Amino acid sequence: MSSFYSFGDLYIGQTETLSRTITDADVTIHAAVSLDTNPVHLDEEVDRRSHFGARVAHGMLSAGPISALLGARLPGPGTIYVSQSLTFHAPVRIGQTATAMVRITDLNLLQKSATLRTTCMVKENVVIDGEACLLVPSRR
């Protein structure tokens, strides 16, 4: 179920998480939609010889749950992305479950904006981290 937070409902330290297991179909569909057909995501033979030694999900596919959290849960519907930084620390392999977490680190009352730390983990390992800045509706 979606949350419906207005700017006044938010507080520093507020968090939300979302998990998703990456499937072969996810990778194939993402390749088609994004036009990123790099063989490291799609060709098992190429992947065995790659730096990773096996197929890996697209980085932006792995980061997708972060966007889902921001747009559907915290802050939620009506939120406008202003910026997002991402650092990729490790790949997400097909079959692995990635858990995204967002945590509010700053609120700007004048701009009605929020800054959030964004993290994606596989088990206890951070695979992606970064920061997002968003505009948040004042009233719902």
DSSP file with accessible surface (Angstrom, degrees, kcal/mol):
  #  RESIDUE AA STRUCTURE BP1 BP2  ACC     N-H-->O    O-->H-N    N-H-->O    O-->H-N    TCO  KAPPA ALPHA  PHI   PSI    X-CA   Y-CA   Z-CA
    1    1 A M              0   0  213      0, 0.0     2,-0.1     0, 0.0    71,-0.0   0.000 360.0 360.0 360.0 137.4    0.0    0.0    0.0
    2    2 A S        -     0   0   53      1,-0.0     2,-0.3     2,-0.0    71,-0.2  -0.471 360.0-132.5 -74.9 145.3    1.3    3.5   -0.9
    3    3 A S        -     0   0   28     69,-1.1     2,-0.4    -2,-0.1    -1,-0.0  -0.647   8.2-151.6 -89.8 154.6    2.0    6.1    1.8
    4    4 A F        +     0   0  129     -2,-0.3     2,-0.4    72,-0.1    72,-0.1  -0.719  25.6 170.2-129.0  80.7    0.8    9.6    1.3
    5    5 A Y        -     0   0   60     70,-1.4     2,-0.2    -2,-0.4   134,-0.1  -0.752  18.4-157.8 -92.7 137.3    3.1   11.9    3.1
    6    6 A S    >>  -     0   0   12     -2,-0.4     3,-1.8   132,-0.1     4,-0.6  -0.655  40.9 -97.0 -98.8 169.1    3.0   15.6    2.8
    7    7 A F  G >4 S+     0   0   17    130,-2.4     3,-1.6     1,-0.3   131,-0.1   0.902 123.9  57.5 -53.9 -41.7    6.1   17.7    3.6
    8    8 A G  G 34 S+     0   0   63    130,-0.5    -1,-0.3     1,-0.3   130,-0.1   0.679 100.1  58.9 -65.9 -16.8    4.9   18.4    7.2
    9    9 A D  G <4 S+     0   0   85     -3,-1.8    -1,-0.3     2,-0.0    -2,-0.2   0.606  88.7  95.3 -84.0 -15.3    4.6   14.6    7.9
   10   10 A L    <<  -     0   0   14     -3,-1.6     2,-0.3    -4,-0.6    97,-0.0  -0.453  49.5-178.2 -83.4 153.2    8.3   14.0    7.2
   11   11 A Y    >   -     0   0  138     -2,-0.1     3,-1.8    95,-0.0    93,-0.3  -0.992  36.9 -93.0-147.1 151.6   11.1   13.9    9.8
   12   12 A I  T 3  S+     0   0  103     -2,-0.3    93,-0.2     1,-0.2     3,-0.1  -0.420 112.4  28.8 -63.8 133.6   14.9   13.3    9.7
   13   13 A G  T 3  S+     0   0   36     91,-2.8    -1,-0.2     1,-0.3    92,-0.1   0.220  82.3 141.9  98.2 -13.4   15.7    9.7   10.2
   14   14 A Q    <   -     0   0    8     -3,-1.8    90,-2.4    90,-0.1    -1,-0.3  -0.385  30.7-172.7 -61.6 135.6   12.5    8.4    8.7
   15   15 A T  E     -A  103   0A  69     88,-0.2     2,-0.3    -3,-0.1    88,-0.2  -0.893  20.1-176.1-131.8 162.4   13.2    5.2    6.7
   16   16 A E  E     -A  102   0A  49     86,-1.6    86,-2.2    -2,-0.3     2,-0.3  -0.973  10.2-159.7-153.2 148.2   11.5    2.8    4.3
   17   17 A T  E     -A  101   0A  69     -2,-0.3     2,-0.3    84,-0.2    84,-0.2  -0.925   7.8-175.4-131.2 158.9   12.7   -0.4    2.6
   18   18 A L  E     -A  100   0A  41     82,-2.0    82,-3.2    -2,-0.3     2,-0.3  -0.958   9.4-157.8-152.5 132.7   11.7   -2.5   -0.3
   19   19 A S  E     +A   99   0A  69     -2,-0.3     2,-0.3    80,-0.3    80,-0.2  -0.883  11.8 174.5-115.3 148.5   13.1   -5.9   -1.5
   20   20 A R  E     -A   98   0A 118     78,-2.3    78,-2.7    -2,-0.3     2,-0.5  -0.968  26.3-135.9-151.3 133.4   13.0   -7.5   -4.9
   21   21 A T  E     -A   97   0A  65     -2,-0.3     2,-0.4    76,-0.3    76,-0.3  -0.795  29.1-129.3 -88.7 126.2   14.5  -10.7   -6.3
   22   22 A I        -     0   0    2     74,-2.5    73,-3.5    -2,-0.5     2,-0.2  -0.649  29.4-167.2 -80.4 126.4   16.1  -10.0   -9.7
   23   23 A T     >  -     0   0   60     -2,-0.4     4,-1.8    71,-0.2     5,-0.2  -0.673  36.0-111.0-110.2 165.7   15.0  -12.5  -12.4
   24   24 A D  H  > S+     0   0   76     -2,-0.2     4,-2.5     1,-0.2     5,-0.2   0.904 120.7  54.8 -59.0 -41.1   16.1  -13.3  -15.9
   25   25 A A  H  > S+     0   0   54      1,-0.2     4,-2.9     2,-0.2     5,-0.3   0.901 104.1  54.5 -61.9 -39.3   12.9  -11.8  -17.2
   26   26 A D  H  > S+     0   0   22      1,-0.2     4,-2.7     2,-0.2    -1,-0.2   0.929 110.6  45.8 -57.7 -46.4   13.6   -8.5  -15.3
   27   27 A V  H  X S+     0   0    0     -4,-1.8     4,-2.5     2,-0.2    -2,-0.2   0.926 113.8  48.1 -65.3 -43.9   17.0   -8.3  -17.0
   28   28 A T  H  X S+     0   0   71     -4,-2.5     4,-2.0     2,-0.2    -2,-0.2   0.932 114.6  45.2 -63.5 -45.5   15.6   -9.1  -20.5
   29   29 A I  H  X S+     0   0  106     -4,-2.9     4,-2.7     1,-0.2     5,-0.3   0.924 112.5  51.4 -65.5 -42.3   12.8   -6.6  -20.2
   30   30 A H  H  X S+     0   0   42     -4,-2.7     4,-3.1    -5,-0.3     6,-0.4   0.914 108.3  52.4 -62.4 -41.0   15.1   -3.9  -18.8
   31   31 A A  H  X S+     0   0    3     -4,-2.5     4,-1.5     1,-0.2     5,-0.3   0.918 112.0  46.3 -59.9 -42.6   17.5   -4.5  -21.7
   32   32 A A  H  < S+     0   0   71     -4,-2.0    -2,-0.2     2,-0.2    -1,-0.2   0.924 118.1  40.7 -67.1 -43.6   14.6   -4.0  -24.2
   33   33 A V  H  < S+     0   0  117     -4,-2.7    -2,-0.2     1,-0.2    -1,-0.2   0.906 123.3  37.6 -73.5 -42.0   13.2   -0.9  -22.5
   34   34 A S  H  < S-     0   0   50     -4,-3.1    -1,-0.2    -5,-0.3    -2,-0.2   0.628  98.6-131.2 -84.9 -15.3   16.5    0.8  -21.8
   35   35 A L     <  +     0   0  144     -4,-1.5     2,-1.2    -5,-0.3    -3,-0.2   0.572  62.8 137.4  69.0  13.8   18.2   -0.3  -25.0
   36   36 A D        +     0   0   64     -6,-0.4    -1,-0.2    -5,-0.3    -2,-0.1  -0.745  17.4 162.1 -90.6  94.3   21.2   -1.4  -22.9
   37   37 A T        +     0   0   94     -2,-1.2    -1,-0.1    -3,-0.1     5,-0.1  -0.005   9.2 158.3-105.5  30.2   22.0   -4.7  -24.6
   38   38 A N    >>  -     0   0   78      1,-0.2     3,-2.3     2,-0.1     4,-0.7  -0.313  46.3-130.8 -53.0 126.2   25.5   -5.1  -23.1
   39   39 A P  H 3> S+     0   0   61      0, 0.0     4,-2.9     0, 0.0     3,-0.4   0.742 100.9  76.2 -58.0 -21.6   26.3   -8.8  -23.3
   40   40 A V  H 34 S+     0   0   19      1,-0.3    16,-1.4     2,-0.2    -2,-0.1   0.773 104.5  38.6 -62.0 -19.3   27.5   -8.8  -19.7
   41   41 A H  H <4 S+     0   0   16     -3,-2.3    -1,-0.3    14,-0.2    17,-0.1   0.681 130.2  26.0 -97.6 -20.8   23.8   -8.7  -18.9
   42   42 A L  H  < S+     0   0   62     -4,-0.7     2,-0.6    -3,-0.4    -2,-0.2   0.637 103.0  69.3-122.7 -20.6   22.4  -11.0  -21.6
   43   43 A D     X  -     0   0   71     -4,-2.9     4,-2.8     1,-0.2     5,-0.2  -0.890  52.1-164.4-117.6 107.0   25.0  -13.6  -22.8
   44   44 A E  H  > S+     0   0   85     -2,-0.6     4,-2.0     1,-0.2    -1,-0.2   0.868  91.5  52.0 -56.6 -40.1   26.0  -16.3  -20.4
   45   45 A E  H  > S+     0   0   94      2,-0.2     4,-0.9     1,-0.2    -1,-0.2   0.940 112.9  43.7 -64.9 -46.4   29.1  -17.3  -22.5
   46   46 A V  H >> S+     0   0   44      1,-0.2     3,-0.8     2,-0.2     4,-0.5   0.913 111.8  56.3 -63.0 -40.3   30.4  -13.7  -22.6
   47   47 A D  H >< S+     0   0    0     -4,-2.8     3,-1.1    -8,-0.3     6,-0.5   0.853  97.9  59.4 -63.6 -37.3   29.6  -13.3  -18.9
   48   48 A R  H 3< S+     0   0  137     -4,-2.0    -1,-0.3     1,-0.3    -2,-0.2   0.825 111.2  42.8 -61.5 -29.3   31.7  -16.3  -17.9
   49   49 A R  H << S+     0   0  170     -4,-0.9    -1,-0.3    -3,-0.8    -2,-0.2   0.479  99.7  99.3 -93.0  -4.1   34.7  -14.5  -19.4
   50   50 A S  S X< S-     0   0   33     -3,-1.1     3,-0.6    -4,-0.5    -3,-0.0  -0.182  93.7 -95.1 -79.0 176.2   33.8  -11.1  -18.0
   51   51 A H  T 3  S+     0   0  176      1,-0.2    -1,-0.1     2,-0.1    -4,-0.1   0.813 126.0  46.8 -56.8 -32.1   35.1   -9.3  -15.0
   52   52 A F  T 3  S-     0   0   77      2,-0.1    -1,-0.2    -5,-0.1    -4,-0.1   0.666  96.8-137.9 -90.4 -21.4   32.2  -10.7  -13.0
   53   53 A G  S <  S+     0   0   39     -3,-0.6     2,-0.3    -6,-0.5    -5,-0.1   0.476  77.1  39.8  80.1  -0.4   32.4  -14.3  -14.1
   54   54 A A  S    S-     0   0   30     -7,-0.2    -2,-0.1   -14,-0.1    -1,-0.1  -0.968 101.9 -64.5-165.3 167.9   28.6  -14.6  -14.5
   55   55 A R        -     0   0   33     -2,-0.3    39,-0.6   -13,-0.1     2,-0.3  -0.338  50.4-167.9 -62.8 143.0   25.6  -12.6  -15.7
   56   56 A V  B     -E   93   0B   4    -16,-1.4    37,-0.2    37,-0.2     2,-0.1  -0.943  22.2-108.5-131.3 152.6   24.7   -9.5  -13.7
   57   57 A A        -     0   0    6     35,-3.4    35,-0.4    -2,-0.3     2,-0.1  -0.395  46.2 -90.4 -72.9 153.9   21.7   -7.2  -13.6
   58   58 A H     >  -     0   0    1      1,-0.1     4,-2.4    -2,-0.1     5,-0.2  -0.400  33.6-125.5 -58.4 142.0   21.9   -3.8  -15.1
   59   59 A G  H  > S+     0   0   28      1,-0.2     4,-1.8     2,-0.2     5,-0.2   0.907 111.4  50.2 -59.0 -41.3   23.0   -1.2  -12.5
   60   60 A M  H  > S+     0   0  115      2,-0.2     4,-0.7     1,-0.2    -1,-0.2   0.838 108.1  53.0 -71.0 -28.9   20.0    0.9  -13.1
   61   61 A L  H >4 S+     0   0   27      2,-0.2     3,-0.8     1,-0.2    -1,-0.2   0.929 109.3  49.5 -66.3 -42.8   17.7   -2.1  -12.8
   62   62 A S  H 3< S+     0   0    3     -4,-2.4    -2,-0.2     1,-0.2    -1,-0.2   0.836 111.7  49.0 -64.5 -31.5   19.3   -2.8   -9.4
   63   63 A A  H >X S+     0   0    9     -4,-1.8     3,-1.7     1,-0.2     4,-1.0   0.609  86.0  94.5 -82.8 -11.0   18.8    0.8   -8.4
   64   64 A G  H <X S+     0   0   31     -3,-0.8     4,-2.3    -4,-0.7     3,-0.2   0.842  74.2  60.8 -52.0 -42.3   15.1    0.7   -9.5
   65   65 A P  H 3> S+     0   0    9      0, 0.0     4,-2.4     0, 0.0    -1,-0.3   0.806  97.9  60.7 -60.8 -24.0   13.7   -0.1   -6.1
   66   66 A I  H <> S+     0   0    2     -3,-1.7     4,-2.3     2,-0.2    -2,-0.2   0.960 106.9  44.7 -63.7 -48.6   15.2    3.2   -4.8
   67   67 A S  H  X S+     0   0   58     -4,-1.0     4,-2.6    -3,-0.2     5,-0.3   0.903 111.5  54.0 -60.3 -41.5   13.0    5.1   -7.3
   68   68 A A  H  X S+     0   0   45     -4,-2.3     4,-2.1     1,-0.2     5,-0.4   0.913 108.7  49.0 -61.0 -42.5   10.0    2.9   -6.4
   69   69 A L  H  X>S+     0   0    0     -4,-2.4     5,-3.0     1,-0.2     4,-2.3   0.940 113.4  46.0 -61.2 -47.2   10.5    3.7   -2.7
   70   70 A L  H  <5S+     0   0    2     -4,-2.3     6,-2.3     1,-0.2    -2,-0.2   0.900 119.9  38.6 -65.8 -40.5   10.7    7.5   -3.3
   71   71 A G  H  <5S+     0   0   39     -4,-2.6     8,-0.2    -5,-0.2    -1,-0.2   0.737 130.1  25.5 -84.5 -22.4    7.8    7.7   -5.7
   72   72 A A  H  <5S+     0   0   36     -4,-2.1   -69,-1.1    -5,-0.3    -3,-0.2   0.623 133.4  13.3-117.5 -17.3    5.4    5.2   -4.0
   73   73 A R  T  <5S+     0   0   75     -4,-2.3    -3,-0.2    -5,-0.4   -68,-0.2   0.706 110.2  50.7-127.9 -54.8    6.3    5.1   -0.3
   74   74 A L  S   <S-     0   0    1     -5,-3.0    -1,-0.2     2,-0.1    -2,-0.1  -0.890 141.1 -12.4-141.6 107.0    8.6    7.8    1.1
   75   75 A P  S    S-     0   0    0      0, 0.0   -70,-1.4     0, 0.0    -4,-0.1  -0.968 110.3-174.2 -74.3 -25.3    7.8   10.5    0.5
   76   76 A G    >   +     0   0    0     -6,-2.3     3,-1.9   -72,-0.1    -4,-0.2  -0.632  36.5  17.9 109.3-164.2    5.4    8.9   -2.0
   77   77 A P  T 3  S+     0   0   39      0, 0.0     3,-0.1     0, 0.0    -5,-0.1  -0.125 120.2  27.9 -52.5 138.5    3.0   10.0   -4.7
   78   78 A G  T 3  S+     0   0   51      1,-0.3     2,-0.1    -7,-0.1    -7,-0.1   0.220  85.3 137.8  92.9 -11.4    3.5   13.5   -6.0
   79   79 A T    <   -     0   0   23     -3,-1.9     2,-0.5    -8,-0.2    -1,-0.3  -0.411  42.5-149.5 -66.4 139.8    7.2   13.5   -5.2
   80   80 A I  E     -B  135   0A  98     55,-2.4    55,-2.7    -3,-0.1     2,-0.3  -0.962  10.9-132.2-116.6 121.2    9.4   15.1   -7.8
   81   81 A Y  E     +B  134   0A  93     -2,-0.5    53,-0.2    53,-0.2     3,-0.1  -0.535  28.6 171.0 -66.8 129.3   13.0   13.8   -8.3
   82   82 A V  E     -     0   0A  89     51,-2.8     2,-0.3     1,-0.4    52,-0.2   0.746  65.2 -14.9-104.5 -43.2   15.5   16.7   -8.5
   83   83 A S  E     -B  133   0A  57     50,-1.7    50,-2.3     2,-0.0    -1,-0.4  -0.991  51.4-167.5-158.2 159.3   18.7   14.7   -8.4
   84   84 A Q  E     -B  132   0A  55     -2,-0.3     2,-0.4    48,-0.2    48,-0.2  -0.940   5.0-163.7-151.0 125.9   20.2   11.3   -7.6
   85   85 A S  E     -B  131   0A  62     46,-2.7    46,-0.8    -2,-0.3     2,-0.4  -0.889  13.1-172.5-105.3 144.6   23.8   10.2   -7.1
   86   86 A L  E     -B  130   0A  45     -2,-0.4     2,-0.5    44,-0.2    44,-0.2  -0.997  13.5-168.4-137.8 134.0   24.7    6.5   -7.2
   87   87 A T  E     -B  129   0A  74     42,-3.0    42,-2.0    -2,-0.4     2,-0.6  -0.993  16.8-147.2-119.0 125.6   27.9    4.7   -6.5
   88   88 A F  E     +B  128   0A  98     -2,-0.5    40,-0.2    40,-0.2    39,-0.1  -0.840  23.4 169.5 -97.1 117.9   28.0    1.0   -7.6
   89   89 A H        -     0   0  105     38,-3.0    39,-0.2    -2,-0.6    -1,-0.2   0.728  65.3  -0.8 -98.6 -29.6   30.1   -1.1   -5.2
   90   90 A A  S    S-     0   0   43     37,-1.3    -1,-0.3    35,-0.1     2,-0.1  -0.982  77.3 -98.3-158.2 155.6   29.2   -4.6   -6.4
   91   91 A P        -     0   0   35      0, 0.0     2,-0.5     0, 0.0   -33,-0.1  -0.356  24.1-132.7 -77.2 159.3   27.0   -6.3   -9.0
   92   92 A V        -     0   0    2    -35,-0.4   -35,-3.4    -2,-0.1     2,-0.2  -0.968  26.5-148.2-107.7 124.4   23.6   -7.8   -8.4
   93   93 A R  B >   -E   56   0B  83     -2,-0.5     3,-2.2   -37,-0.2   -71,-0.3  -0.597  28.6 -88.2 -92.8 154.3   23.4  -11.3   -9.9
   94   94 A I  T 3  S+     0   0   53    -39,-0.6   -71,-0.2     1,-0.3    -1,-0.1  -0.373 116.9  28.2 -58.8 133.0   20.3  -12.9  -11.3
   95   95 A G  T 3  S+     0   0   53    -73,-3.5    -1,-0.3     1,-0.4     2,-0.2   0.210  94.1 119.0  96.0 -14.0   18.4  -14.7   -8.5
   96   96 A Q    <   -     0   0   62     -3,-2.2   -74,-2.5   -74,-0.1     2,-0.6  -0.568  62.5-128.4 -85.1 151.1   19.7  -12.4   -5.8
   97   97 A T  E     -A   21   0A  62    -76,-0.3    26,-0.5    -2,-0.2     2,-0.4  -0.874  20.6-159.9 -99.6 122.1   17.4  -10.3   -3.6
   98   98 A A  E     -AC  20 122A   0    -78,-2.7   -78,-2.3    -2,-0.6     2,-0.5  -0.875   0.8-158.0-102.0 133.5   18.3   -6.6   -3.5
   99   99 A T  E     -AC  19 121A  49     22,-3.1    22,-2.7    -2,-0.4     2,-0.3  -0.963   6.5-158.9-114.6 118.7   16.9   -4.6   -0.6
  100  100 A A  E     -AC  18 120A   0    -82,-3.2   -82,-2.0    -2,-0.5     2,-0.4  -0.726   8.5-172.8 -94.0 144.6   16.7   -0.8   -1.1
  101  101 A M  E     -AC  17 119A  62     18,-3.0    18,-2.5    -2,-0.3     2,-0.4  -0.999   7.0-167.5-136.6 137.0   16.5    1.6    1.8
  102  102 A V  E     -AC  16 118A   0    -86,-2.2   -86,-1.6    -2,-0.4     2,-0.4  -0.968   6.1-174.5-120.9 141.8   15.9    5.3    1.9
  103  103 A R  E     -AC  15 117A  83     14,-2.0    14,-2.9    -2,-0.4     2,-0.3  -0.989  26.8-122.5-138.4 126.8   16.5    7.5    4.9
  104  104 A I  E     + C   0 116A   0    -90,-2.4   -91,-2.8    -2,-0.4    12,-0.3  -0.535  33.8 168.2 -70.3 126.7   15.7   11.2    5.3
  105  105 A T  E     +     0   0A  46     10,-3.0     2,-0.3     1,-0.4    11,-0.2   0.571  63.0  15.6-113.4 -19.0   18.8   13.1    6.2
  106  106 A D  E     - C   0 115A  79      9,-1.6     9,-2.8   -95,-0.1     2,-0.4  -0.979  54.5-161.5-157.3 146.0   17.7   16.7    5.6
  107  107 A L  E     - C   0 114A  42     -2,-0.3     2,-0.7     7,-0.2     7,-0.2  -0.998   7.3-158.0-129.7 132.4   14.5   18.7    5.2
  108  108 A N  E  >> - C   0 113A  52      5,-2.9     5,-1.8    -2,-0.4     4,-1.3  -0.922   3.4-169.3-113.6 105.6   14.4   22.2    3.7
  109  109 A L  T  45S+     0   0  116     -2,-0.7    -1,-0.2     1,-0.2     3,-0.1   0.880  84.2  52.7 -63.3 -41.0   11.2   24.0    4.8
  110  110 A L  T  45S+     0   0  166      1,-0.2    -1,-0.2     2,-0.1    -2,-0.0   0.908 120.6  31.8 -64.5 -42.3   11.6   26.9    2.3
  111  111 A Q  T  45S-     0   0  128      2,-0.1    -1,-0.2    24,-0.0    -2,-0.2   0.532 100.6-129.9 -90.7  -7.9   12.0   24.7   -0.7
  112  112 A K  T  <5 +     0   0   69     -4,-1.3    24,-2.9     1,-0.2     2,-0.3   0.944  62.1 141.8  53.5  47.8    9.7   21.9    0.6
  113  113 A S  E   < -CD 108 135A  12     -5,-1.8    -5,-2.9    22,-0.2     2,-0.4  -0.855  39.9-155.8-120.5 156.9   12.5   19.5   -0.4
  114  114 A A  E     -CD 107 134A   0     20,-2.3    20,-2.6    -2,-0.3     2,-0.4  -0.981   5.1-151.9-130.1 143.5   14.0   16.4    1.2
  115  115 A T  E     -CD 106 133A  22     -9,-2.8   -10,-3.0    -2,-0.4    -9,-1.6  -0.954  20.4-172.7-112.6 133.9   17.4   14.9    1.0
  116  116 A L  E     -CD 104 132A   0     16,-2.8    16,-2.7    -2,-0.4     2,-0.4  -0.982  25.6-129.0-130.4 139.9   17.6   11.1    1.5
  117  117 A R  E     -CD 103 131A  92    -14,-2.9   -14,-2.0    -2,-0.4     2,-0.4  -0.712  30.7-156.3 -78.5 133.3   20.4    8.6    1.8
  118  118 A T  E     +CD 102 130A   0     12,-2.4    12,-2.0    -2,-0.4     2,-0.3  -0.963  17.0 171.4-119.6 132.3   19.8    5.8   -0.7
  119  119 A T  E     -CD 101 129A  10    -18,-2.5   -18,-3.0    -2,-0.4     2,-0.4  -0.993  17.4-164.8-140.3 145.0   21.2    2.3   -0.3
  120  120 A C  E     -CD 100 128A   0      8,-2.8     7,-2.9    -2,-0.3     8,-1.8  -1.000  17.2-174.0-130.7 132.0   20.7   -1.0   -1.9
  121  121 A M  E     -CD  99 126A  62    -22,-2.7   -22,-3.1    -2,-0.4     2,-0.5  -0.928  24.6-154.5-127.4 149.3   22.0   -4.2   -0.3
  122  122 A V  E >  S-CD  98 125A   9      3,-2.5     3,-2.3    -2,-0.3     2,-0.2  -0.994  82.0 -42.9-117.6 115.5   22.3   -7.9   -1.1
  123  123 A K  T 3  S-     0   0  168    -26,-0.5   -24,-0.1    -2,-0.5    -2,-0.0  -0.439 125.8 -26.5  56.6-124.1   22.3   -9.7    2.2
  124  124 A E  T 3  S+     0   0  155     -2,-0.2     2,-0.5    -3,-0.1    -1,-0.3   0.394 117.3 102.7 -96.3   3.6   24.6   -7.6    4.4
  125  125 A N  E <   - D   0 122A 105     -3,-2.3    -3,-2.5     1,-0.0     2,-0.5  -0.780  69.1-134.1 -97.3 126.3   26.7   -6.2    1.5
  126  126 A V  E     + D   0 121A  56     -2,-0.5    -5,-0.3    -5,-0.2     3,-0.1  -0.612  29.0 170.3 -73.1 122.2   26.1   -2.6    0.2
  127  127 A V  E     +     0   0A   4     -7,-2.9   -38,-3.0    -2,-0.5   -37,-1.3   0.687  67.4  16.9-104.6 -26.5   25.9   -2.8   -3.6
  128  128 A I  E     +BD  88 120A   1     -8,-1.8    -8,-2.8   -40,-0.2    -1,-0.4  -0.994  63.9 170.1-144.5 138.6   24.7    0.7   -4.3
  129  129 A D  E     +BD  87 119A  37    -42,-2.0   -42,-3.0    -2,-0.3     2,-0.3  -0.971  16.7 119.1-142.9 162.5   24.7    3.9   -2.2
  130  130 A G  E     -BD  86 118A  13    -12,-2.0   -12,-2.4    -2,-0.3     2,-0.3  -0.965  48.2 -86.4 176.4-159.6   24.0    7.5   -2.9
  131  131 A E  E     -BD  85 117A  97    -46,-0.8   -46,-2.7    -2,-0.3     2,-0.4  -0.999  24.4-160.0-145.0 140.1   21.8   10.5   -2.2
  132  132 A A  E     -BD  84 116A   0    -16,-2.7   -16,-2.8    -2,-0.3     2,-0.4  -0.944   3.6-157.9-121.3 143.0   18.5   11.8   -3.6
  133  133 A C  E     +BD  83 115A  31    -50,-2.3   -51,-2.8    -2,-0.4   -50,-1.7  -0.983  21.8 177.7-118.6 134.2   17.0   15.2   -3.5
  134  134 A L  E     -BD  81 114A   1    -20,-2.6   -20,-2.3    -2,-0.4     2,-0.4  -0.957  31.8-129.8-136.5 151.3   13.3   15.6   -3.9
  135  135 A L  E     -BD  80 113A  74    -55,-2.7   -55,-2.4    -2,-0.3   -22,-0.2  -0.866  31.4-157.7 -96.3 136.3   10.5   18.1   -4.0
  136  136 A V        -     0   0    7    -24,-2.9  -129,-0.1    -2,-0.4   -57,-0.1  -0.950  19.5-110.7-120.9 132.0    7.7   17.0   -1.7
  137  137 A P        -     0   0   33      0, 0.0  -130,-2.4     0, 0.0     3,-0.1  -0.272  17.8-142.1 -57.3 144.4    4.0   18.2   -1.9
  138  138 A S  S    S+     0   0   55   -132,-0.2  -130,-0.5     1,-0.2     2,-0.3   0.845  82.3  18.0 -76.5 -35.9    2.9   20.4    1.0
  139  139 A R              0   0  202   -133,-0.1    -1,-0.2  -132,-0.1  -134,-0.1  -0.983 360.0 360.0-137.5 149.2   -0.6   18.9    1.2
  140  140 A R              0   0  116     -2,-0.3  -134,-0.1  -136,-0.1  -136,-0.0  -0.821 360.0 360.0-108.3 360.0   -2.2   15.8    0.0
